[in-house]
Amino acid sequence: MGLFDRLRGTDHPRVAFIGIDGVPFTLLSEHPDEFPNVASLINEGSAGPIDSIVPPESSACWPSLTTGVNPGETGVYGFQDREVGSYDTYVPMGRDVQATRLWDRVSQDGRDATVLNVPVTFPPQRNVQRMVSGFLSPSVDKAAYPDDFASYLQSIDYAIDVNAKLGHQEDKSEFMDDAHRTIDRRFEAFSHYIQEDDWDLFFGVFMTTDRVNHFLFKDYERLAPGATGDTEGLKEENRELFLDFYRKVDEYIGKIRSMLPDDVTLVVASDHGFTSLDHEVNCNAWLEENGWLSYDDDDHEELGDISDDTRAYSLIPGRFYINLDGREPRGSVPQEEYESVRDELKAALEAWEGPDGKKVAAQVVEKEEAFRGDHDDIAPDLVVVPNHGFDLKSGFKAKESVFAQGPRNGMHSFDNATLIVDDPDVAIEDADLFDIAPTILDLMELEYTRTDFDGASLVRQ
């Protein structure tokens, strides 16, 4: 914040939100000696695990976290969505988010917001005092507003994201060096504008945590003292690389907390949890193997290549669609058979077993349970929330098998996301991602209509 603002204070409380993408609460809470700054936050404020959304994918989670509503309202269901009335797909960007963001509400009230590195915000909005878009942005110069902001970011070698391809290497040291560089530059930008901008809402996201989890989480989890499960190919040095990175995350959270004035409440949260990955699951290969999906020829790579007699298809992560007449261009399932066909598919998904006999699905959710809003026409008919260990993929290229293993060893989870608020008057019990937006507005004493949100404020009244 600007010096004058730090001296005079403001007429209303402020909030600094720090996102730690994909960090499970137990990772932080079970290691107080390793992460003393987070431990202090937990002990002095309010903290606990929260549920994510269906599906727990960052492209859908961050729009929901920043609006407080489900994908039926935001219009974003995942990294890839289907065009209405078409088999064409697209990658949702910031302008595809149809619900009101937190910083929009702040701006509408005449207050200022600084927004840094939030996924699915490209191109940057111009109704805030400063924004650099996060995940899915093509470059720093195109992702930053105002224009001179890009010059500063480039001067410190700021990067939108890590080079995830480095994580595919067996030796993770180069990948982790890049992860450290990325988060160092991110913290430098955060700390600079926390102190220099006159903001009422600071909203910044560390996404590098998610990237590190994807490639080292299993080493951390399965090699822990007393842990169980397959440890083949895991390395103690990778576990130490993982913990060393999170020591830095803890250090940076502590430094951010120390630089905040007394009228600012710090909120730290993740958009989903994380767990070990045992099997990558090719959902469309399973549909093809079980007679639900077929292709016109052997040269197929996209949704539009499915044949006219396909009854169902899938999009990542674990979203299943009935090929419905009148909704899909070449729908094969008549409207009057929709319920019975969906029930049949749901039963098959619930019975689906992995190579070790464990059920793939922890829950199969019907769209009416998870989604409400104006964007029902592209909602999946069923969503599989997988059991830990099964990472659901949905490509349309020929697959060798339904179950495979790739370079990643960590996967998103619906449960065990993180919420920490530096205020003991917040009750984090049976909470979920939708509760964060109204909680922040209450902490800022900013009025809103309670029916605007799928969640509710966690601030004790």
N, C-alpha and C positions, 0 to 999 in steps of 0.2 A: 504494500500500500504506500501511497505517497506520504512524505513526511508530515505535511500539514494534516492529512486525514488521520494519521496515527496519533497525532497530538490532540486533536479536537474530539475524536470519536464521532459517532453518528447517532441519529435518532432511533435507530432500530438495530437489533442484533444481526449479525452476519454469519455466513456459513462458508467453510472451506471443505470441499469434498475431494478426497483423494481415492481414485479407483485403483484397485489392484486386481486386474483381470484374472479370473480363474483361480484365485487363491482360496483353498478350503480353510474354514475356521479352525479345524483341529490342528492344521500345520502350525498356526500361530499360537494357539492356546496351549498346546502340549509342550512347548519349548520356551518357558519363561526365561531360562538362563541364557539361551541362545538369542532371544529376541526381547531384550529388556525394555525397550521403548514401547513396543506393542503391549507387553505385559503391564506396564504402567498405565497405558490407556485403558486396558481391560479392567484393571483393578480400581481405577479412579472414576471410570465412566460407566457405560453400559455396553454389553457385548454379547454375542451369541451367534450360533449358526442359523441361517435362514434358507428357505427353499428358493430355487430359481424359478424359471417359467418353463412351459412346454411350447417348443422344444428348447433345451438349454444350450443354445448356440449364440455366440457373441453378436452376430448380426441381428438376431431377434432380441437378445437380452438387453443390449444398451438402449435401443429405442424404448423398450418397456420400462427400464430403470429410470430413464430421464423424462418419461411422460407419466408414469404411474398407471398405464393401461396395457391391456393384452394385445397380442398381434392382430386380433380382429379390429382393433381401433387404430393401431399404428400402421397397419397395412404391410408390415414386414414380418415374414414367418421364418426366414432363414437366409443363408448366404446366397441361395438361388431361389427365385420365385417364378411362378408361371404367369404369363400374360393372360388376361381374361379372355376366354373363348378361343384360346390358341394353345399350341404345343411349344410356342416360343418361350424361352426362359430369359431372365435378366438378373443381374446382380444389383440388389437394392442399394441405393445411395441415400444421402441425407435428405434430398428433396422428395424421396419416396415415403418418408415418415410423415404420416398424415395427422398425428396428434400433437398437442401443444407441449413443447419442451419446457423444462424448468426455467431455463434462462429466458425463454420467451415471456413467461409469466413475470419474471423479475423485471425485464425490460418494459413490459406493459405497465408495471407499477411505477415506472420512472426511476428504477434503480439500475445499477451497472453490473455486468457479468463479464468475467474473463474465463474463457473456455478453451482448454488445451488438451489436444490429443484424444478426444472422445471418438470411439469407433462409430462409423456410419453417420458422419456429419459433413461429408464432402458434397458439394462445394461449401466453403465457410460462409456462415450467415453474416449479414452486415447490420443486424439490429442489436449486436452486442459490441462492447468496446474493443474486444480482441478475441480472435479465435484462430487456432490452427487445427484443422481437421486431423483425425487419426486414421486408423485402419481403413483401407480401401482408397486412400488418397494417392494420386499418381506421383506427386512431388511436393517438396516443401514450398517452392515458390507459388504453386497453384493452390496450396492448401491454407495459406495464411492471409488473414485480414487484420488490420489494414496493410497496405502494400509494404510499408517500411518494416513491418514486423518480420517479413520473410528475410530481409537483409540481416536482421539480428540473428535469426535462427540459423541462417547459412554461415554466419560468422563464428558460431560455436559448434559447427558440424552436427547440427541437430538432424536426427533421422526419424522418419515416420514410424519405421518398424525395423526389426532385426532382419538379417539375411537368414531366413528359416532353412534354406537349402544346406547351410553349414551344419545344421543339426542332423542331417542324413549321414554324415561321416561317422565312422565308428569311434574315432577319437573326438571327444566333445570339446576339447580345449579351445579350438579356434571359434567354435560357435559361442562358447561362454565368454570369450574375450569380446566378441561382438555384442553380446547381451550386456556386458558391463559398460561398454562404450555407449550403447544406446540409452541405458538407464541413467548413466552419468550426465549425458547431455539433456535428458528429460528433466532430471532434478535441477540442473543449472537453470533451465528455462522457467521451471515452476518457481524456484526460490527467487529468481529475479523479479518476476511479475507479481508474486505474492507481496513483495515489498515495494514495488514501484507503482503498480496500478491502484487506483481508487475504486475498489470493487466492493460489491455487496455479496455477490456469490462468486467464489472461485471454484472452478470445476475442472480438475485435471485427472488424467488416467494414465497409470503405468500399465501398458499392455505387455511389456516384455516378460512379466511374470507368467502369463499364459504360454508364451513361446518356450520358456525354460521348462515349464511343467510338461509340455507335450513330449519333450525329448529326454527328461531325466527323472520324472516323477516316480516311476517304478523302481529305479535305483534307490531313491530316497525311502519309499514306503516299504518295499520288500526286504531291504537290507537293514532295516531298523531292528534294534534288539527286541527279541521276542516275536518278531513278525512271522507270518506264515505265507505260503504261496510259492509259486515257481520263481526261482532266482537265476535261471539259466541266462547267461550272457550279461548279467548285471555286474557292476564294478563299484567297489568301495570308493575309488577316486571320483567317480561320477556323483556319488552321494555327497562327498565333501564339496565338490564344485557346486552342487545344488544348495547345500546349507550355507556356503560362503556367499553365494549370490543373495540369499534371503537375509543374511546378516546385514548386507548393504541396504536392502529394502527397509529393514527395521531401522537402520541408522538414518536413512533419509526421512522416514516418517517421524522419527524423533526430532530431527532438525526442523522439519516443517512445523511441527507442533510448537517448538520453542520460539519460532519467529512470529506466531500469530498473536495479535492483541487480545485483551481479555474479553472483548465483545464478540469474538469469533468462536463459533463451535466447530470443532473438527469432526468430520464424518469420514470413516474409512470403510469401503465396501467392495466386494467382488460381485460379478454378475452371475457366476455359477461356481460350483465346487470342482474338485478334480479327484481322480482315482487312477489306479493302475490299469493299463490296457493289455489284455491277453489276446484278443481276437479282433481284427478288422472284419466287419461283416458286410458283404456285398448284397444289399437288400434286393436289388433288381435281379441279381443272379439267383437268389432264392425264389423270387416270384416266377422267374423263367423256369427254374427247375421243377416248380410245383404247379405249372400249367396256368398261371395267372397272366403271364406276359410273354409275348413273342415279337419277333422283328420281321420286316419284309425281306431282308437278306442278311448276309453275314457281315456286311460292311455297315455297322451301326455305331454311333457315338453320341447321339443326343436324343432327347425325348421325342422329337418329331419322327424318329425312325421306327417307332413301335408299329406293329401291324394293327389292322382294323379289328381283329378279334381279341386284342388285349383286354383283359378285364380290370387290371390294376397295375399301377406303377408307383415308384417311390422317388422322392427327392430328399437330399441330405438335410437334416440328420433324422432318419427314421420317420419321415412323413409319408404316409401312404394315401393314394388317391384312387378312387374308383373311376374307371374310364366310362364316364356317365354320358349317356345320350342326351343331347340338348345343352350340355355344359362343355364337354370336350368336343373338338371338331369332328372326330371320328369315334364318338362314344359307342361302345358295344353293349353296355348294360342299360336296359330300359329303366325309365324313371320309377315304374311301379315295382321293379325288382331291387331298387337301391338298398332298402333296409335289410332285406334277406341276404344280399350279396355282401354287404358290409359286415353283417353278423357272421357270415361264413369266414370272411377274411380275418376278422377279429379273433375268432376261435382258433384259426390256424396259427396266427401270430402268438397267441397266448400259449399254445402247445409247442412252439418252436424251441428246439434244444440245440445247444452248442456241441462241439466235439466231445466234451467231457460230461455230457448229460445235463448240464446246468441250463435252466431256462434263459433264453436270450432276453425276454421281456420281463421287466419288473412290473410294468403296467402298460396296458394298451388303452389310450385315452381317445374317446370319441370327440369329434370337433365341438359338439354342443357343450361339453364339459369344460373345454379349455378356451374357446374363442367366442367373443361377443363383439358385435360392431358392424360397421358398414362395409367390411371387406371380406365377407363370407364367401364371395365367388371364387377366391383363390385359396381358401383355407383347406388344409388337408382333411380328409375324412377320418383318418385315424393317425395317431402319433404314438410310436413305441418309445416309452422311457425305458432304456435298457438296464439290465442288471450290471453292476460293476464288472468291468472286464471286457464288455462287448461294445465296440465303437462302430456305430452304424454309418455305412457309406452307401452311395446310391448312384454310381456312374452308369452310363449306358454302353460303354465299350464291352467287348467280349471279356469275360472273366474266367480264369482257370478254375476257381472254386468259390464257394460261398464264404468260407472262412479263410482268412489269410493273415499274414503278419507283414507290417511295413516298418519304416524307420522310427515311428513314434512308439513310445511306451507309456504314455499318459493320455487320459481322455476326460472330457467334461462329465460332470455329474449334476443331476438335478438337486441333490441334497448337499448340505454342508458348505453353502456359500457363506461369506463373511459379512457381518455388519458390526461395526464398532462406532459408538458415538461418545464423544468426550463430554458427557452430561449424564449424571446419575438419575435424572428424572425421565429417562427414556426406558421403556419396558420392551425388551427384545425377547418375546416369547411367542411361539407359533407364528412367526413373522415370515414374510416372503418379499420378493423383489418389488412388488407393487406398493409396498408400504414405505419405501424410501422417499419417493417424491413428496407425498403429503407430510412426512416427518420433517423434511428439509424446509418446506414452506411454513410449518408451525414453528420451527426453530427460528425462522426469519421473521415471524409474526406478520406473515403476508397472507391476506385473506384469499380464500378459495371456496368453491362449492364442493362439499364432500362427495357428491355423486359424480364429480368429474373423474374419480379415480376408482380403480378396481381394488386398491388397498386402502388402508387407514393409517392415520398418524399414530406413531408409537410414543409420542410425548404424553406423559401422564397429565391429565387435566385436573 
